[in-house]
Amino acid sequence: MEASDYTNPEEYPTEIHDYLATFEQCLGSVEEMLKAMMLVSRSDVQKLEPLEQAKLDLVSVYTLNSLFWVYLTVQGVNPKEHPVKQELERVKTYMNKVKEIAEKKKASKLDKGAASRFVRNALWEPSTESEKKNKGPGKGKKRKMD
C-alpha cells in the first residue's frame, strides 16, 4: 500500500494536511535519491578519489542514521536518548574533518621562488650618488654610425 492510501482527511486534523503532503513529497524525493545511489556500482565508487569516496560514504551513513532518527520519532521513541544521536554526532565530526582536508587541498600553494622575488623587489634600495655618476649618460657603449 502506498502512503497516499492513508490520506483520508477524516483520520487526522485538517490543519496538518499540507504538512503531511509536503512530508510525503519529501519522502518520495529521498526514495528516488536512495534508488539512484543503490544503482551505482561499488567499482564506480572505487574510481573516485579517496576524498570523494569519504564524502560519499559519510553522506550515506548520515542519511541512513537520519532516516532512523525519523523512524524512532514516528514510533514515539525519543531519539535524543537513543545511541543514534551519538552516531550522528560522530559522523558530523568526521564530515567536518573531511571538509577541513578539502579546504586545505584547495588552499593555494606557496611558490617560494615568486615569494622571494616579491620580497627582494619590495626591499629594493636606490643606488648611491657615486654609482649614479659612474653610470651617467654617455658612459655606456657607443653605437657605430654607418
Phi, psi and chi 1 to 4 in degrees:
 res  aa     phi    psi   chi1   chi2   chi3   chi4
   1 MET       -  139.9  -99.2 -173.8  176.6      -
   2 GLU   -85.8  161.8  -68.7 -175.7   14.5      -
   3 ALA   -63.4  -29.4      -      -      -      -
   4 SER   -68.3  -17.9   59.2      -      -      -
   5 ASP   -69.6  -19.0  -65.3  -19.8      -      -
   6 TYR   -99.2   12.9  -63.0  105.1      -      -
   7 THR   -94.7   41.0   57.4      -      -      -
   8 ASN   -75.6  116.1 -176.0   -4.6      -      -
   9 PRO   -60.7  -17.6  -16.6   23.8      -      -
  10 GLU   -76.2  -14.9  -64.0  172.5    6.7      -
  11 GLU   -88.7  -12.0  -65.5  179.6   14.9      -
  12 TYR  -148.0  162.4   56.4   86.4      -      -
  13 PRO   -63.7  140.9  -19.1   27.2      -      -
  14 THR   -66.6  -21.8   56.7      -      -      -
  15 GLU   -64.2  -26.6  -61.5   87.2   36.6      -
  16 ILE   -98.0    4.6   63.6  168.8      -      -
  17 HIS   -57.9  -46.1  177.5   71.3      -      -
  18 ASP   -62.6  -40.1  -68.7  -21.1      -      -
  19 TYR   -63.8  -41.7  -65.5  116.2      -      -
  20 LEU   -66.6  -38.0  -70.5  174.7      -      -
  21 ALA   -64.5  -42.9      -      -      -      -
  22 THR   -64.1  -42.5  -56.6      -      -      -
  23 PHE   -60.7  -42.6 -178.7   69.8      -      -
  24 GLU   -63.1  -40.8 -175.1  177.2    5.2      -
  25 GLN   -64.2  -41.6  -70.9  174.2  -14.5      -
  26 CYS   -64.3  -41.0  -69.2      -      -      -
  27 LEU   -61.9  -38.9  -80.1  178.9      -      -
  28 GLY   -61.5  -41.3      -      -      -      -
  29 SER   -64.0  -43.0  -62.6      -      -      -
  30 VAL   -62.9  -42.6  169.2      -      -      -
  31 GLU   -61.1  -42.4 -174.8  177.2   11.0      -
  32 GLU   -62.7  -42.5  -71.7  175.4   25.3      -
  33 MET   -65.7  -41.3  -66.9  172.7   97.2      -
  34 LEU   -65.4  -38.6  -74.2  174.0      -      -
  35 LYS   -62.2  -42.0  -76.8 -179.5 -178.1  177.8
  36 ALA   -62.9  -40.8      -      -      -      -
  37 MET   -67.0  -35.5  -75.9 -176.7   66.3      -
  38 MET   -71.0  -23.9  -62.5  -58.4  -73.4      -
  39 LEU   -76.6  -20.2  -69.1  175.1      -      -
  40 VAL   -75.4  124.5  175.7      -      -      -
  41 SER   -75.3  155.6   68.6      -      -      -
  42 ARG   -64.6  -30.8 -167.0   66.8 -171.3  164.1
  43 SER   -67.0  -33.9   61.9      -      -      -
  44 ASP   -67.1  -37.1  -70.5  -19.9      -      -
  45 VAL   -67.8  -36.8  172.7      -      -      -
  46 GLN   -68.8  -17.2  -70.0  175.4  -13.5      -
  47 LYS   -76.8  -15.5  -67.8  176.7 -174.5  173.6
  48 LEU   -71.9  159.8  -64.6  173.0      -      -
  49 GLU   -66.8  154.1  -67.0 -178.3   21.9      -
  50 PRO   -55.4  -38.0  -25.9   33.0      -      -
  51 LEU   -66.3  -40.3 -169.5   59.0      -      -
  52 GLU   -68.0  -37.5  -64.6  -59.6  -42.4      -
  53 GLN   -61.3  -43.6  -73.8 -179.1    7.5      -
  54 ALA   -62.4  -42.5      -      -      -      -
  55 LYS   -60.7  -45.1  -73.5  179.7 -176.8 -179.8
  56 LEU   -63.4  -44.9  179.3   64.5      -      -
  57 ASP   -63.0  -42.8  -70.7  -18.0      -      -
  58 LEU   -65.6  -41.2  -73.3  169.4      -      -
  59 VAL   -64.4  -39.5  166.9      -      -      -
  60 SER   -63.1  -48.3  -60.4      -      -      -
  61 VAL   -63.0  -43.1  169.5      -      -      -
  62 TYR   -63.9  -40.6 -169.0   82.6      -      -
  63 THR   -63.3  -46.3  -58.8      -      -      -
  64 LEU   -63.5  -41.9  -69.7  173.7      -      -
  65 ASN   -67.6  -35.2  -78.4  -58.7      -      -
  66 SER   -66.1  -40.2  -63.5      -      -      -
  67 LEU   -64.4  -37.7  -71.8  172.7      -      -
  68 PHE   -65.8  -37.0 -171.4   67.3      -      -
  69 TRP   -58.0  -46.6  177.4  -74.6      -      -
  70 VAL   -63.0  -43.3  171.2      -      -      -
  71 TYR   -58.4  -46.7  171.5   77.2      -      -
  72 LEU   -59.9  -41.8  -70.1  173.8      -      -
  73 THR   -62.5  -44.3  -56.1      -      -      -
  74 VAL   -63.9  -33.6  169.4      -      -      -
  75 GLN   -79.8   -2.8  -64.8  -61.4  -45.9      -
  76 GLY    87.9    9.2      -      -      -      -
  77 VAL   -92.5  136.6  176.7      -      -      -
  78 ASN   -77.5  109.0 -175.4   -1.6      -      -
  79 PRO   -68.5  -17.4   19.7  -25.2      -      -
  80 LYS   -70.6  -18.9  -67.3  178.9 -177.6  174.9
  81 GLU  -102.9    8.3  -63.0  172.5   -0.9      -
  82 HIS  -105.1  151.5 -166.5  -83.9      -      -
  83 PRO   -59.4  -15.6  -23.2   30.6      -      -
  84 VAL   -63.0  -27.9   73.2      -      -      -
  85 LYS   -63.9  -45.0 -177.6  176.1 -168.5  -92.8
  86 GLN   -65.6  -36.1  -72.6   81.4   19.8      -
  87 GLU   -65.2  -42.7 -179.3   65.5   12.9      -
  88 LEU   -63.2  -39.8  -77.5  168.0      -      -
  89 GLU   -65.7  -39.0  -70.8  173.0   -1.8      -
  90 ARG   -64.0  -43.0 -175.7 -179.1   73.3   85.7
  91 VAL   -66.1  -39.2  172.4      -      -      -
  92 LYS   -60.6  -39.9  -80.3 -175.2 -169.2  177.3
  93 THR   -60.4  -45.5  -58.0      -      -      -
  94 TYR   -68.1  -34.4  -76.0  111.9      -      -
  95 MET   -62.8  -40.4  -70.4  173.8  100.2      -
  96 ASN   -66.2  -37.5  -73.0  -27.7      -      -
  97 LYS   -64.4  -42.9  -72.6 -179.0 -179.3 -178.4
  98 VAL   -65.2  -37.8  166.7      -      -      -
  99 LYS   -63.4  -42.3 -176.4  178.0  178.1 -178.1
 100 GLU   -62.2  -42.9  -72.2  175.2   15.1      -
 101 ILE   -62.8  -41.9  -68.4  169.2      -      -
 102 ALA   -64.4  -39.6      -      -      -      -
 103 GLU   -67.0  -39.2  -72.1  173.7   -3.0      -
 104 LYS   -64.8  -37.1  -74.5 -179.6 -177.0  177.4
 105 LYS   -66.4  -35.6 -168.1  174.5 -180.0 -179.2
 106 LYS   -79.1  -20.5  -72.2 -178.1 -178.7  177.6
 107 ALA   -60.0  144.5      -      -      -      -
 108 SER   -69.1  144.0   60.8      -      -      -
 109 LYS   -86.2  147.7  -52.9  -79.1 -175.7 -158.1
 110 LEU   -81.2  122.7  177.6   63.7      -      -
 111 ASP   -90.7  101.7 -177.4   -2.3      -      -
 112 LYS   -61.2  -38.5  -68.3 -179.3 -178.2 -180.0
 113 GLY   -63.2  -46.0      -      -      -      -
 114 ALA   -65.5  -38.6      -      -      -      -
 115 ALA   -65.4  -41.5      -      -      -      -
 116 SER   -67.9  -37.6   63.8      -      -      -
 117 ARG   -65.0  -39.9  -71.7 -170.5  -58.6  -85.9
 118 PHE   -62.5  -45.6  178.8   76.4      -      -
 119 VAL   -66.5  -42.7  169.4      -      -      -
 120 ARG   -60.5  -44.6 -176.4 -179.0   65.7 -127.4
 121 ASN   -70.7  -30.9  -69.4  -28.1      -      -
 122 ALA   -70.6  -27.8      -      -      -      -
 123 LEU   -96.8   14.8  -61.6  175.2      -      -
 124 TRP   -61.7  137.5  176.9   80.1      -      -
 125 GLU  -121.4  139.2  -66.2 -179.7   17.1      -
 126 PRO   -66.3  151.6   18.9  -25.9      -      -
 127 SER   -73.2  163.3   57.1      -      -      -
 128 THR   -74.3  167.1   60.5      -      -      -
 129 GLU   -62.5  -37.8  -73.1  -63.0  -42.4      -
 130 SER   -66.2  -34.8   61.6      -      -      -
 131 GLU   -68.9  -33.0  -70.2  176.4    3.7      -
 132 LYS   -68.7  -38.3  -74.5 -177.4 -177.9  177.9
 133 LYS   -67.5  -39.4  -71.9  179.9 -175.7  175.6
 134 ASN   -67.6  -26.0  -68.5  -21.6      -      -
 135 LYS  -104.6   22.9  -66.4 -176.5  179.1  179.9
 136 GLY   -66.0  175.3      -      -      -      -
 137 PRO   -64.2  144.0   16.1  -23.0      -      -
 138 GLY    86.5   -7.2      -      -      -      -
 139 LYS   -90.4  -12.9  -62.2  -75.0 -177.3  177.3
 140 GLY   -82.4 -169.2      -      -      -      -
 141 LYS   -69.9  144.9  -66.6 -176.5  178.5  178.8
 142 LYS   -99.6  144.1  -66.4 -173.5  179.6 -178.1
 143 ARG   -91.1  145.3  -67.3 -178.8    5.4 -179.5
 144 LYS   -76.5  142.6  -75.7 -174.2  178.3  178.8
 145 MET  -102.8  128.2  -60.9  -70.3  -75.7      -
 146 ASP   -83.0      -  -70.9  -34.3      -      -
